[in-house]
Structure formats: C-alpha cells, structure tokens
Amino acid sequence: MNRYARFRHRLRTTVLQLGERVARPPEEPPAPEASWSLPPEPFSVPRARRLVRARLTEWGLEEQSEVAELLVSELVTNALDHARGAIRLTLCCQDGLLRCEVEDAHPVAPRMRRAGEDDENGRGLYMLDLLSCCWGSDRTPAGKVVWFELPVDALSEDCVA
C-alpha cells in the first residue's frame, strides 16, 4: 500500500470513528439523589439536619451544609406545623446546584407574612428567600413540595459521578 492509500485509509477510519461519536452522544451519569421519609414527629427536624449534613459530606459539599441544614430544618418544621402525615426530604445535586425538597400532605402553598418584633414564628420563608438562590413550591397529587436551591462552586467527583 502506498503512502497516499495509507493516508486515505487512516482518514476514512478517523472520519468513521468521529461520526460514531457524534451520532452517539456520551451518556450523562445520573444526578446523585437521596430521599428519606420522615415521621410527623418533632425529632424529624434534627434528624433531617443530620441526614443533610451526612449526605453533603459524602458528596464533598461540606461548604453548603450549614445553610442547607438551616433551611431544611425550617421547611421540615413548617411541614410539621401545617400538615398531617409523613414528610419526604429529597436532596439532588445537578448542573452546579444543590436542590433540597420537603414534601408534605398539605396542599396549600406557603406564603410569606410579616412577623412582628415579638413573634416567634413567621421568618422561615424570609430566611429561605435570603439564603437560597431560588425557591418555590409545587403541588403534588398528595399535597405539595417546597424546594430551594443553593449554588455549588466545585462539585466533587462523587457528586458528579
């Protein structure tokens, strides 16, 4: 085989290999997710904080732990105060964001209200608004889910993989 034929063969092989790669985009690994059911009991609040801390440590996201724990405890407390039945806590890490969700059986979406200086309640959603990059609530067939997202600067390999 002369030099030109070898070059043509190598070029054709390379084009075929590139075509296969373009036609078959690489599969993205599934986003890491963790979910727990919590009983409608006051001890679920500290348990939720421990679960968040442990999972974020496992994912290498310790820097988000303090804020995530605080906001999750607010949402779990709200679910205990306003809903009946089990609560579901879900964490998901994807596209540079940590998403935390608390699902309960109460269909009414939370709303911010003005808390007086002496009020012991009414500041949780303000904290959520202040400390998270975004938050909201969505109806579910069984009630609602309240969620917030926190940016994660450098995702660990465990979180991405």
DSSP file with accessible surface (Angstrom, degrees, kcal/mol):
  #  RESIDUE AA STRUCTURE BP1 BP2  ACC     N-H-->O    O-->H-N    N-H-->O    O-->H-N    TCO  KAPPA ALPHA  PHI   PSI    X-CA   Y-CA   Z-CA
    1    1 A M              0   0  155      0, 0.0     2,-0.0     0, 0.0     0, 0.0   0.000 360.0 360.0 360.0 129.1    0.0    0.0    0.0
    2    2 A N     >  -     0   0  101      1,-0.1     4,-2.3     4,-0.0     5,-0.2  -0.247 360.0 -99.2 -78.7 172.6    1.5    3.4   -1.0
    3    3 A R  H  > S+     0   0  199      1,-0.2     4,-2.4     2,-0.2     5,-0.2   0.887 122.1  51.8 -59.8 -40.8    1.6    6.4    1.3
    4    4 A Y  H  > S+     0   0  146      1,-0.2     4,-2.6     2,-0.2    -1,-0.2   0.927 109.8  48.8 -64.4 -42.2   -1.4    8.0   -0.3
    5    5 A A  H  > S+     0   0   28      2,-0.2     4,-2.5     1,-0.2    -1,-0.2   0.904 111.5  49.7 -65.0 -41.9   -3.5    4.9    0.2
    6    6 A R  H  X S+     0   0  113     -4,-2.3     4,-2.7     2,-0.2     5,-0.2   0.922 111.7  48.8 -62.3 -43.0   -2.5    4.6    3.8
    7    7 A F  H  X S+     0   0  122     -4,-2.4     4,-2.7     2,-0.2    -2,-0.2   0.937 111.9  48.8 -61.2 -46.3   -3.3    8.2    4.4
    8    8 A R  H  X S+     0   0  113     -4,-2.6     4,-2.7     2,-0.2     5,-0.2   0.917 112.0  49.4 -60.6 -41.2   -6.7    7.8    2.8
    9    9 A H  H  X S+     0   0  105     -4,-2.5     4,-2.5     2,-0.2    -2,-0.2   0.936 112.7  46.6 -64.9 -45.5   -7.4    4.6    4.9
   10   10 A R  H  X S+     0   0  154     -4,-2.7     4,-2.6     2,-0.2    -2,-0.2   0.913 113.4  49.3 -62.9 -42.0   -6.4    6.4    8.1
   11   11 A L  H  X S+     0   0   89     -4,-2.7     4,-2.7    -5,-0.2     5,-0.2   0.941 111.7  48.1 -63.8 -45.2   -8.5    9.4    7.2
   12   12 A R  H  X S+     0   0  132     -4,-2.7     4,-2.4     2,-0.2    -2,-0.2   0.925 112.7  49.1 -62.4 -43.2  -11.6    7.3    6.4
   13   13 A T  H  X S+     0   0   49     -4,-2.5     4,-2.5    -5,-0.2    -1,-0.2   0.929 112.0  48.5 -62.2 -44.2  -11.2    5.3    9.7
   14   14 A T  H  X S+     0   0   66     -4,-2.6     4,-2.8     2,-0.2     5,-0.2   0.926 111.1  50.1 -63.6 -43.4  -10.9    8.6   11.7
   15   15 A V  H  X S+     0   0   87     -4,-2.7     4,-2.6     1,-0.2    -1,-0.2   0.925 111.3  49.2 -62.5 -41.3  -14.0   10.1   10.0
   16   16 A L  H  X S+     0   0  108     -4,-2.4     4,-2.2    -5,-0.2    -1,-0.2   0.926 112.0  48.1 -64.3 -43.8  -16.0    6.9   10.7
   17   17 A Q  H  X S+     0   0   95     -4,-2.5     4,-2.0     2,-0.2    -2,-0.2   0.920 113.0  47.6 -64.1 -42.8  -14.9    6.9   14.3
   18   18 A L  H  X S+     0   0   92     -4,-2.8     4,-2.5     1,-0.2     5,-0.2   0.911 109.7  53.7 -63.9 -40.2  -15.8   10.6   14.7
   19   19 A G  H  X S+     0   0   39     -4,-2.6     4,-2.6    -5,-0.2    -2,-0.2   0.901 107.6  50.7 -61.1 -40.1  -19.1   10.0   13.1
   20   20 A E  H  X S+     0   0  108     -4,-2.2     4,-1.7     1,-0.2    -1,-0.2   0.907 110.8  48.9 -64.1 -40.7  -19.9    7.3   15.5
   21   21 A R  H  < S+     0   0  168     -4,-2.0    -2,-0.2     2,-0.2    -1,-0.2   0.895 113.5  46.0 -67.1 -38.9  -19.0    9.5   18.5
   22   22 A V  H  < S+     0   0  119     -4,-2.5    -2,-0.2     1,-0.2    -1,-0.2   0.909 113.4  48.9 -69.9 -40.6  -21.2   12.4   17.1
   23   23 A A  H  < S+     0   0   81     -4,-2.6    -2,-0.2     1,-0.2    -1,-0.2   0.812 115.2  47.1 -69.4 -28.7  -24.1   10.1   16.4
   24   24 A R  S  < S-     0   0  166     -4,-1.7    -1,-0.2    -5,-0.2     3,-0.1  -0.807  82.8-157.1-113.6  87.6  -23.8    8.5   19.9
   25   25 A P        -     0   0   98      0, 0.0    -3,-0.1     0, 0.0     3,-0.1  -0.352  33.9 -94.6 -62.7 147.6  -23.6   11.3   22.4
   26   26 A P        -     0   0  119      0, 0.0     2,-0.3     0, 0.0    -5,-0.0  -0.330  41.3-110.7 -64.2 143.5  -22.0   10.2   25.6
   27   27 A E        -     0   0  187     -3,-0.1    -3,-0.0     1,-0.0     0, 0.0  -0.576  27.3-131.3 -75.1 135.5  -24.4    9.2   28.4
   28   28 A E        -     0   0  155     -2,-0.3     3,-0.1     1,-0.1    -1,-0.0  -0.697  25.6-112.8 -84.4 138.5  -24.5   11.6   31.3
   29   29 A P        -     0   0   72      0, 0.0    -1,-0.1     0, 0.0   132,-0.0  -0.381  42.3 -94.8 -66.3 148.8  -24.3   10.0   34.7
   30   30 A P        -     0   0  111      0, 0.0     3,-0.1     0, 0.0    -3,-0.0  -0.329  44.7-101.6 -63.7 146.5  -27.4   10.2   36.7
   31   31 A A        -     0   0   31      1,-0.1    63,-0.1    -3,-0.1     2,-0.1  -0.477  41.8-106.0 -67.0 136.6  -27.6   13.1   39.1
   32   32 A P        +     0   0   20      0, 0.0    61,-2.0     0, 0.0     2,-0.3  -0.434  49.1 175.7 -65.6 136.0  -26.9   12.0   42.7
   33   33 A E  E     -A   92   0A 124     59,-0.2     2,-0.3    -2,-0.1    59,-0.2  -0.993  17.7-172.9-143.6 146.6  -30.1   12.0   44.7
   34   34 A A  E     -A   91   0A   8     57,-2.4    57,-3.0    -2,-0.3     2,-0.3  -0.994   7.4-177.9-139.8 142.6  -31.1   10.9   48.2
   35   35 A S  E     -A   90   0A  45     -2,-0.3     2,-0.4    55,-0.2    55,-0.2  -0.999   2.0-177.5-145.8 139.5  -34.5   10.8   49.7
   36   36 A W  E     -A   89   0A  42     53,-2.8    53,-2.8    -2,-0.3     2,-0.4  -0.995  23.1-132.6-137.4 145.1  -35.9    9.9   53.1
   37   37 A S  E     -A   88   0A  62     -2,-0.4    51,-0.2    51,-0.2    -2,-0.0  -0.806  25.3-162.2 -93.2 133.1  -39.3    9.6   54.6
   38   38 A L  E     -A   87   0A   0     49,-3.9    49,-2.7    -2,-0.4     6,-0.0  -0.960  16.8-122.8-118.0 135.2  -39.7   11.4   58.0
   39   39 A P        -     0   0   46      0, 0.0     2,-2.6     0, 0.0     5,-0.2  -0.367  33.8-103.5 -71.3 155.8  -42.4   10.7   60.5
   40   40 A P  S    S+     0   0   62      0, 0.0    45,-0.1     0, 0.0    46,-0.1  -0.349  83.9 116.4 -78.0  62.3  -44.6   13.7   61.6
   41   41 A E  S >  S-     0   0   93     -2,-2.6     3,-2.3     1,-0.1     4,-0.3  -0.954  77.7-115.5-129.3 150.1  -42.8   14.0   64.9
   42   42 A P  T >  S+     0   0  103      0, 0.0     3,-1.6     0, 0.0    -1,-0.1   0.818 111.1  67.1 -57.1 -30.4  -40.6   16.8   66.3
   43   43 A F  T 3> S+     0   0  113      1,-0.3     4,-1.6     2,-0.2     5,-0.1   0.645  82.9  77.6 -68.4  -8.1  -37.5   14.6   66.3
   44   44 A S  H <> S+     0   0    0     -3,-2.3     4,-2.6     2,-0.2    -1,-0.3   0.795  84.1  63.6 -69.2 -25.3  -37.7   14.7   62.5
   45   45 A V  H <> S+     0   0   27     -3,-1.6     4,-2.0    -4,-0.3    -1,-0.2   0.983 108.0  37.1 -65.9 -55.6  -36.2   18.2   62.5
   46   46 A P  H  > S+     0   0   59      0, 0.0     4,-2.3     0, 0.0    -1,-0.2   0.879 116.3  55.6 -65.3 -30.5  -32.8   17.3   64.0
   47   47 A R  H  X S+     0   0   81     -4,-1.6     4,-2.6     2,-0.2    -2,-0.2   0.928 106.0  50.8 -64.9 -41.9  -32.9   14.0   62.0
   48   48 A A  H  X S+     0   0    0     -4,-2.6     4,-2.5     1,-0.2     5,-0.2   0.915 109.4  51.1 -60.9 -41.9  -33.3   16.0   58.8
   49   49 A R  H  X S+     0   0   77     -4,-2.0     4,-2.6     1,-0.2    -1,-0.2   0.927 111.1  47.7 -61.7 -43.7  -30.3   18.2   59.7
   50   50 A R  H  X S+     0   0  133     -4,-2.3     4,-2.7     1,-0.2     5,-0.2   0.907 111.4  50.7 -64.4 -41.5  -28.2   15.1   60.4
   51   51 A L  H  X S+     0   0   31     -4,-2.6     4,-2.4     2,-0.2     5,-0.2   0.922 111.9  47.2 -62.9 -43.7  -29.2   13.5   57.1
   52   52 A V  H  X S+     0   0    0     -4,-2.5     4,-2.7     2,-0.2     5,-0.3   0.949 113.1  48.4 -62.9 -48.1  -28.4   16.6   55.1
   53   53 A R  H  X S+     0   0  109     -4,-2.6     4,-2.1     1,-0.2    -2,-0.2   0.937 113.6  46.9 -58.9 -46.9  -25.0   17.0   56.8
   54   54 A A  H  X S+     0   0   61     -4,-2.7     4,-2.3     1,-0.2    -1,-0.2   0.917 114.5  45.8 -64.3 -43.4  -24.0   13.4   56.3
   55   55 A R  H  X S+     0   0   61     -4,-2.4     4,-2.2    -5,-0.2    -1,-0.2   0.916 112.5  49.4 -70.6 -39.8  -25.1   13.3   52.6
   56   56 A L  H  <>S+     0   0    0     -4,-2.7     5,-3.7    -5,-0.2     4,-0.4   0.888 111.0  50.8 -67.2 -34.1  -23.4   16.6   51.7
   57   57 A T  H ><5S+     0   0   66     -4,-2.1     3,-1.2    -5,-0.3    -1,-0.2   0.931 109.4  51.0 -64.4 -43.4  -20.2   15.4   53.4
   58   58 A E  H 3<5S+     0   0  112     -4,-2.3    -2,-0.2     1,-0.3    -1,-0.2   0.876 112.2  46.7 -60.6 -37.8  -20.4   12.2   51.4
   59   59 A W  T 3<5S-     0   0   11     -4,-2.2    97,-0.6    -5,-0.1   100,-0.6   0.458 117.6-113.0 -84.1  -2.4  -20.9   14.3   48.2
   60   60 A G  T < 5S+     0   0   23     -3,-1.2    -3,-0.2    -4,-0.4     3,-0.2   0.795  82.9 121.4  76.8  27.5  -18.0   16.6   49.1
   61   61 A L    >>< +     0   0    0     -5,-3.7     3,-1.8    -6,-0.2     4,-0.5  -0.211  17.0 137.8-116.5  42.7  -20.2   19.6   49.6
   62   62 A E  H >>  +     0   0  101      1,-0.3     3,-1.3    -6,-0.2     4,-0.5   0.824  64.6  67.8 -58.5 -31.9  -19.5   20.4   53.2
   63   63 A E  H 34 S+     0   0   99      1,-0.3     4,-0.3    -3,-0.2    -1,-0.3   0.743 102.8  45.8 -64.8 -19.3  -19.4   24.2   52.4
   64   64 A Q  H <> S+     0   0   29     -3,-1.8     4,-2.5     1,-0.1    -1,-0.3   0.546  90.1  91.0 -94.1  -8.4  -23.1   24.1   51.7
   65   65 A S  H <X S+     0   0   11     -3,-1.3     4,-3.1    -4,-0.5     5,-0.3   0.893  80.5  51.1 -60.3 -47.6  -24.0   22.1   54.8
   66   66 A E  H  X S+     0   0  162     -4,-0.5     4,-2.0     1,-0.2    -1,-0.2   0.941 116.5  39.2 -60.9 -48.0  -24.7   24.9   57.3
   67   67 A V  H  > S+     0   0   49     -4,-0.3     4,-2.6     2,-0.2     5,-0.3   0.931 116.9  50.6 -68.2 -43.9  -27.1   26.8   55.1
   68   68 A A  H  X S+     0   0    0     -4,-2.5     4,-2.8     1,-0.2     5,-0.3   0.921 110.7  49.5 -61.6 -42.8  -28.8   23.7   53.7
   69   69 A E  H  X S+     0   0   14     -4,-3.1     4,-2.4    -5,-0.2    -1,-0.2   0.923 111.8  48.7 -60.9 -45.4  -29.3   22.3   57.3
   70   70 A L  H  X S+     0   0   57     -4,-2.0     4,-1.8    -5,-0.3    -2,-0.2   0.948 115.2  42.9 -61.0 -48.1  -30.8   25.5   58.5
   71   71 A L  H  X S+     0   0    0     -4,-2.6     4,-2.3     1,-0.2    -2,-0.2   0.893 113.3  51.5 -70.4 -37.9  -33.2   25.9   55.6
   72   72 A V  H  X S+     0   0    0     -4,-2.8     4,-2.9    -5,-0.3     5,-0.3   0.927 108.2  52.6 -62.9 -41.5  -34.2   22.2   55.6
   73   73 A S  H  X S+     0   0    9     -4,-2.4     4,-2.3    -5,-0.3    -1,-0.2   0.891 108.6  51.1 -64.2 -35.1  -35.0   22.4   59.3
   74   74 A E  H  X S+     0   0   51     -4,-1.8     4,-2.5     2,-0.2    -1,-0.2   0.932 112.3  45.6 -63.7 -45.3  -37.2   25.4   58.6
   75   75 A L  H  X S+     0   0    8     -4,-2.3     4,-2.3     2,-0.2    -2,-0.2   0.898 113.4  48.4 -68.1 -39.3  -39.1   23.6   55.9
   76   76 A V  H  X S+     0   0    0     -4,-2.9     4,-2.5     2,-0.2    -1,-0.2   0.925 111.5  51.0 -66.4 -40.4  -39.5   20.4   58.0
   77   77 A T  H  X S+     0   0   46     -4,-2.3     4,-2.4    -5,-0.3    -2,-0.2   0.931 110.1  49.4 -61.6 -43.9  -40.7   22.5   60.9
   78   78 A N  H  X S+     0   0   43     -4,-2.5     4,-2.2     1,-0.2     5,-0.2   0.911 109.8  51.5 -60.6 -41.5  -43.3   24.2   58.6
   79   79 A A  H  X S+     0   0    2     -4,-2.3     4,-2.0     1,-0.2    -1,-0.2   0.911 110.8  48.2 -62.8 -40.5  -44.4   20.8   57.4
   80   80 A L  H  < S+     0   0   38     -4,-2.5    -1,-0.2     1,-0.2    -2,-0.2   0.891 114.5  46.4 -65.8 -37.7  -44.9   19.6   60.9
   81   81 A D  H  < S+     0   0   92     -4,-2.4    -2,-0.2    -5,-0.2    -1,-0.2   0.817 126.2  25.1 -73.8 -32.0  -46.8   22.7   61.9
   82   82 A H  H  < S+     0   0  114     -4,-2.2     2,-0.3    -5,-0.2    -2,-0.2   0.518 113.4  55.1-116.1  -7.8  -49.1   22.8   58.9
   83   83 A A     <  -     0   0   11     -4,-2.0     2,-0.4    -5,-0.2     4,-0.0  -0.788  61.5-136.5-126.3 167.8  -49.5   19.3   57.5
   84   84 A R        +     0   0  197     -2,-0.3    21,-0.5     2,-0.1     2,-0.1  -0.916  63.0  23.0-118.6 149.3  -50.5   15.9   58.6
   85   85 A G  S    S-     0   0   38     -2,-0.4    20,-0.1   -45,-0.1    -2,-0.1  -0.299  97.7 -17.1  94.0-177.1  -48.8   12.6   57.7
   86   86 A A        -     0   0   58    -47,-0.1     2,-0.4    18,-0.1    19,-0.3  -0.156  54.6-143.6 -65.3 156.8  -45.3   11.7   56.6
   87   87 A I  E     -A   38   0A   3    -49,-2.7   -49,-3.9    17,-0.1     2,-0.5  -0.934   6.3-148.4-120.6 142.2  -42.8   14.1   55.2
   88   88 A R  E     -AB  37 103A  94     15,-2.2    15,-2.9    -2,-0.4     2,-0.5  -0.971   6.8-163.8-116.8 127.2  -40.3   13.4   52.4
   89   89 A L  E     -AB  36 102A   0    -53,-2.8   -53,-2.8    -2,-0.5     2,-0.4  -0.927  12.5-178.4-107.2 128.0  -36.9   15.0   52.3
   90   90 A T  E     -AB  35 101A  15     11,-2.5    11,-2.9    -2,-0.5     2,-0.4  -0.996  10.6-168.9-131.9 135.3  -35.0   14.9   49.0
   91   91 A L  E     +AB  34 100A   0    -57,-3.0   -57,-2.4    -2,-0.4     2,-0.4  -0.966   9.4 176.3-119.1 139.0  -31.6   16.2   48.0
   92   92 A C  E     -AB  33  99A  19      7,-2.3     7,-3.5    -2,-0.4     2,-0.5  -0.998  15.6-158.0-143.8 138.9  -30.3   16.3   44.4
   93   93 A a  E     + B   0  98A   3    -61,-2.0     2,-0.3    -2,-0.4     5,-0.2  -0.968  33.5 138.6-121.0 114.6  -27.1   17.7   43.0
   94   94 A Q  E >   + B   0  97A  96      3,-2.6     3,-1.5    -2,-0.5    66,-0.1  -0.975  57.9   4.7-158.3 143.5  -27.1   18.6   39.4
   95   95 A D  T 3  S-     0   0  135     -2,-0.3     3,-0.1     1,-0.3    -1,-0.1   0.851 128.0 -51.5  53.2  40.7  -25.9   21.3   37.0
   96   96 A G  T 3  S+     0   0   27      1,-0.2    56,-2.3    55,-0.1     2,-0.4   0.658 117.9 105.4  76.6  13.8  -24.0   23.2   39.7
   97   97 A L  E <   -BC  94 151A  49     -3,-1.5    -3,-2.6    54,-0.2     2,-0.6  -0.982  59.6-147.4-130.2 141.5  -27.0   23.4   42.1
   98   98 A L  E     -BC  93 150A   0     52,-3.1    52,-2.3    -2,-0.4     2,-0.5  -0.932  22.5-162.2-100.2 121.3  -27.9   21.6   45.2
   99   99 A R  E     -BC  92 149A  58     -7,-3.5    -7,-2.3    -2,-0.6     2,-0.4  -0.933   6.0-169.8-109.6 128.0  -31.7   21.2   45.3
  100  100 A C  E     -BC  91 148A   0     48,-2.6    48,-2.0    -2,-0.5     2,-0.4  -0.970   6.5-173.7-117.2 130.5  -33.5   20.4   48.6
  101  101 A E  E     -BC  90 147A  51    -11,-2.9   -11,-2.5    -2,-0.4     2,-0.5  -0.971  13.7-167.7-127.5 140.2  -37.1   19.5   48.7
  102  102 A V  E     -BC  89 146A   2     44,-2.7    44,-2.7    -2,-0.4     2,-0.4  -0.986  14.2-166.0-126.0 118.0  -39.5   18.9   51.5
  103  103 A E  E     +BC  88 145A  61    -15,-2.9   -15,-2.2    -2,-0.5     2,-0.3  -0.859  13.0 165.9-107.3 137.6  -42.8   17.2   50.6
  104  104 A D  E     - C   0 144A  12     40,-2.3    40,-2.0    -2,-0.4   -17,-0.1  -0.860  45.7-107.7-140.4 178.0  -45.9   17.1   52.8
  105  105 A A  S    S+     0   0   48    -21,-0.5    40,-0.1    -2,-0.3   -20,-0.1   0.360  83.0 103.8 -93.4   5.4  -49.6   16.3   52.5
  106  106 A H        -     0   0   61     38,-0.2    -2,-0.2     1,-0.1    37,-0.1  -0.788  56.6-158.8 -90.6 121.4  -50.9   19.9   52.9
  107  107 A P        +     0   0   60      0, 0.0     2,-0.4     0, 0.0    -1,-0.1   0.665  60.2 100.0 -77.4 -13.4  -52.0   21.3   49.5
  108  108 A V  S    S-     0   0   84     36,-0.1    -2,-0.1     1,-0.1    36,-0.1  -0.585  73.4-127.1 -81.1 129.0  -51.7   25.0   50.4
  109  109 A A        -     0   0   52     -2,-0.4    -1,-0.1     1,-0.1    37,-0.1  -0.390  29.3-106.0 -70.1 146.2  -48.5   26.7   49.2
  110  110 A P        -     0   0   37      0, 0.0     2,-0.4     0, 0.0    -1,-0.1  -0.364  36.5-164.6 -69.4 152.0  -46.5   28.6   51.8
  111  111 A R        -     0   0  198     -2,-0.0     2,-0.2     2,-0.0    14,-0.1  -0.998  21.2-113.0-138.9 144.9  -46.7   32.4   51.7
  112  112 A M        -     0   0   65     -2,-0.4     2,-0.3    13,-0.1    11,-0.1  -0.487  35.5-177.6 -73.6 142.8  -44.5   35.0   53.3
  113  113 A R        -     0   0  110      9,-0.4     2,-0.4    -2,-0.2    13,-0.1  -0.960  33.7 -97.8-137.0 157.1  -46.1   37.1   56.0
  114  114 A R        -     0   0  213     -2,-0.3     2,-0.5     9,-0.0     9,-0.1  -0.610  35.6-151.1 -75.8 127.7  -44.8   40.0   58.1
  115  115 A A        -     0   0   30     -2,-0.4     7,-0.1     7,-0.2     2,-0.0  -0.845  13.1-129.2 -99.4 133.4  -43.6   38.9   61.5
  116  116 A G    >   -     0   0   32     -2,-0.5     3,-1.1     5,-0.1     5,-0.0  -0.296  29.7-101.6 -72.7 165.8  -43.8   41.3   64.4
  117  117 A E  T 3  S+     0   0  186      1,-0.3    -1,-0.1    -2,-0.0    -2,-0.0   0.838 123.5  41.4 -58.7 -34.5  -40.8   42.0   66.6
  118  118 A D  T 3  S+     0   0  156      2,-0.0    -1,-0.3     0, 0.0     2,-0.1   0.477  88.6 114.6 -93.7  -3.6  -42.2   39.8   69.3
  119  119 A D    <   -     0   0   72     -3,-1.1    -4,-0.1     1,-0.1     4,-0.0  -0.456  51.1-159.5 -70.0 139.0  -43.5   37.0   67.1
  120  120 A E  S    S+     0   0  183     -2,-0.1     2,-0.2     2,-0.0     3,-0.2   0.610  75.7  43.8 -89.0 -16.1  -41.7   33.7   67.5
  121  121 A N  S    S+     0   0  103      1,-0.1    -5,-0.1     2,-0.1    -2,-0.0  -0.740  77.0  67.0-120.6 171.2  -42.8   32.4   64.0
  122  122 A G  S    S+     0   0   23     -2,-0.2    -9,-0.4    -7,-0.1    -7,-0.2   0.525  73.5  90.7 100.3   8.5  -43.1   33.8   60.5
  123  123 A R     >  +     0   0  100     -3,-0.2     4,-2.0     2,-0.1     5,-0.2   0.507  57.5  90.4-111.6  -6.2  -39.4   34.3   59.5
  124  124 A G  H  > S+     0   0    9      1,-0.2     4,-2.3     2,-0.2     5,-0.1   0.906  88.6  46.7 -60.9 -44.1  -38.6   31.0   57.9
  125  125 A L  H  > S+     0   0   14      1,-0.2     4,-2.5     2,-0.2    -1,-0.2   0.836 109.5  55.5 -71.2 -28.5  -39.6   31.9   54.3
  126  126 A Y  H  > S+     0   0   87      2,-0.2     4,-2.3     1,-0.2    -1,-0.2   0.909 108.8  47.7 -65.6 -41.4  -37.7   35.2   54.6
  127  127 A M  H  X S+     0   0   53     -4,-2.0     4,-2.9     2,-0.2     5,-0.3   0.918 111.0  51.7 -62.8 -42.1  -34.6   33.2   55.5
  128  128 A L  H  X S+     0   0    2     -4,-2.3     4,-1.9     1,-0.2    -2,-0.2   0.933 112.2  45.9 -59.0 -45.4  -35.3   30.9   52.6
  129  129 A D  H  < S+     0   0   88     -4,-2.5    -1,-0.2     1,-0.2    -2,-0.2   0.871 116.8  45.2 -66.0 -36.7  -35.6   33.9   50.3
  130  130 A L  H  < S+     0   0  144     -4,-2.3    -2,-0.2    -5,-0.2    -1,-0.2   0.886 120.4  34.8 -76.1 -39.6  -32.4   35.5   51.7
  131  131 A L  H  < S+     0   0   71     -4,-2.9     2,-0.2    -5,-0.2    -2,-0.2   0.671 106.0  68.1 -97.4 -19.6  -30.1   32.5   51.8
  132  132 A S  S  < S-     0   0   13     -4,-1.9    18,-0.2    -5,-0.3     3,-0.1  -0.655  74.0-132.2-100.2 159.6  -31.1   30.4   48.7
  133  133 A C  S    S-     0   0   73     16,-2.3     2,-0.3     1,-0.3    17,-0.2   0.808  89.9 -10.9 -78.8 -26.6  -30.5   31.4   45.1
  134  134 A C  E     +D  149   0A  47     15,-1.0    15,-2.3    -6,-0.1    -1,-0.3  -0.972  65.7 176.2-163.2 158.3  -34.1   30.4   44.3
  135  135 A W  E     +D  148   0A  57     -2,-0.3     2,-0.3    13,-0.2    13,-0.2  -0.970   9.6 145.3-157.0 166.7  -37.1   28.6   46.0
  136  136 A G  E     -D  147   0A  15     11,-2.1    11,-2.7    -2,-0.3     2,-0.3  -0.979  34.3-108.2-179.5-172.1  -40.7   27.7   45.3
  137  137 A S  E     -D  146   0A  38     -2,-0.3     2,-0.4     9,-0.2     9,-0.2  -0.989  19.2-165.6-142.3 149.3  -43.4   25.2   45.8
  138  138 A D  E     -D  145   0A  81      7,-2.4     7,-2.7    -2,-0.3     2,-0.2  -0.992  25.0-115.9-133.6 142.5  -45.2   22.8   43.5
  139  139 A R  E     -D  144   0A 191     -2,-0.4     5,-0.3     5,-0.2   -31,-0.0  -0.492  30.0-167.6 -74.2 147.3  -48.4   20.9   44.0
  140  140 A T  E >   -D  143   0A  32      3,-2.3     3,-0.8    -2,-0.2     5,-0.0  -0.829  39.3-100.7-124.4 167.7  -48.2   17.2   44.1
  141  141 A P  T 3  S+     0   0  150      0, 0.0    -2,-0.0     0, 0.0     3,-0.0   0.833 125.5  37.5 -58.7 -27.6  -51.0   14.6   43.9
  142  142 A A  T 3  S-     0   0   71    -38,-0.1     2,-0.2   -36,-0.1    -3,-0.0   0.474 135.0 -63.0-103.9  -3.4  -50.8   14.2   47.7
  143  143 A G  E <  S- D   0 140A   5     -3,-0.8    -3,-2.3   -36,-0.1     2,-0.3  -0.759  77.4 -47.4 162.9-113.2  -50.1   17.8   48.7
  144  144 A K  E     -CD 104 139A  10    -40,-2.0   -40,-2.3    -5,-0.3     2,-0.4  -0.973  29.2-139.1-151.6 164.4  -47.1   20.0   47.9
  145  145 A V  E     -CD 103 138A  12     -7,-2.7    -7,-2.4    -2,-0.3     2,-0.5  -0.998  13.2-158.9-127.0 131.0  -43.3   20.1   47.7
  146  146 A V  E     +CD 102 137A   9    -44,-2.7   -44,-2.7    -2,-0.4     2,-0.3  -0.954  22.6 177.1-107.9 132.2  -41.4   23.2   48.9
  147  147 A W  E     -CD 101 136A  38    -11,-2.7   -11,-2.1    -2,-0.5     2,-0.3  -0.892  18.3-173.2-134.7 160.5  -37.9   23.4   47.5
  148  148 A F  E     -CD 100 135A   0    -48,-2.0   -48,-2.6    -2,-0.3     2,-0.4  -0.967  13.6-143.0-147.5 160.2  -34.8   25.6   47.4
  149  149 A E  E     -CD  99 134A  31    -15,-2.3   -16,-2.3    -2,-0.3   -15,-1.0  -0.974   7.6-167.0-128.7 143.7  -31.6   25.6   45.5
  150  150 A L  E     -C   98   0A   4    -52,-2.3   -52,-3.1    -2,-0.4     2,-0.1  -0.984  27.4-117.3-124.8 136.8  -28.0   26.5   46.5
  151  151 A P  E     -C   97   0A  65      0, 0.0     2,-0.5     0, 0.0   -54,-0.2  -0.468  20.7-153.9 -71.8 144.7  -25.2   27.0   44.1
  152  152 A V        -     0   0    8    -56,-2.3     3,-0.3     1,-0.2   -91,-0.0  -0.986   1.9-161.7-119.7 118.6  -22.2   24.6   44.5
  153  153 A D  S    S+     0   0  150     -2,-0.5     2,-0.6     1,-0.3    -1,-0.2   0.974  79.3  18.1 -65.0 -58.6  -19.0   26.1   43.2
  154  154 A A  S    S-     0   0   72    -58,-0.0     2,-0.3     0, 0.0    -1,-0.3  -0.929  76.7-149.7-122.3 106.0  -16.9   23.0   42.8
  155  155 A L        -     0   0   54     -2,-0.6   -95,-0.1    -3,-0.3   -94,-0.1  -0.554  20.2-124.9 -73.2 136.3  -18.8   19.7   42.6
  156  156 A S     >  -     0   0   29    -97,-0.6     4,-2.0    -2,-0.3     5,-0.2  -0.321  23.4-109.8 -73.2 163.3  -16.8   16.8   43.9
  157  157 A E  H  > S+     0   0  169      1,-0.2     4,-3.0     2,-0.2    -1,-0.1   0.870 120.1  57.1 -62.8 -33.6  -16.3   13.8   41.7
  158  158 A D  H  4 S+     0   0  109      1,-0.2    -1,-0.2     2,-0.2   -98,-0.1   0.892 108.2  46.6 -63.0 -38.0  -18.7   11.8   44.0
  159  159 A a  H  4 S+     0   0    1   -100,-0.6    -1,-0.2    -3,-0.2    -2,-0.2   0.880 119.4  38.8 -73.1 -38.0  -21.5   14.4   43.3
  160  160 A V  H  <        0   0   76     -4,-2.0    -2,-0.2  -101,-0.1    -3,-0.2   0.876 360.0 360.0 -80.2 -37.8  -20.9   14.5   39.6
  161  161 A A     <        0   0   82     -4,-3.0    -5,-0.0    -5,-0.2  -133,-0.0  -0.203 360.0 360.0 -78.9 360.0  -20.3   10.8   39.1
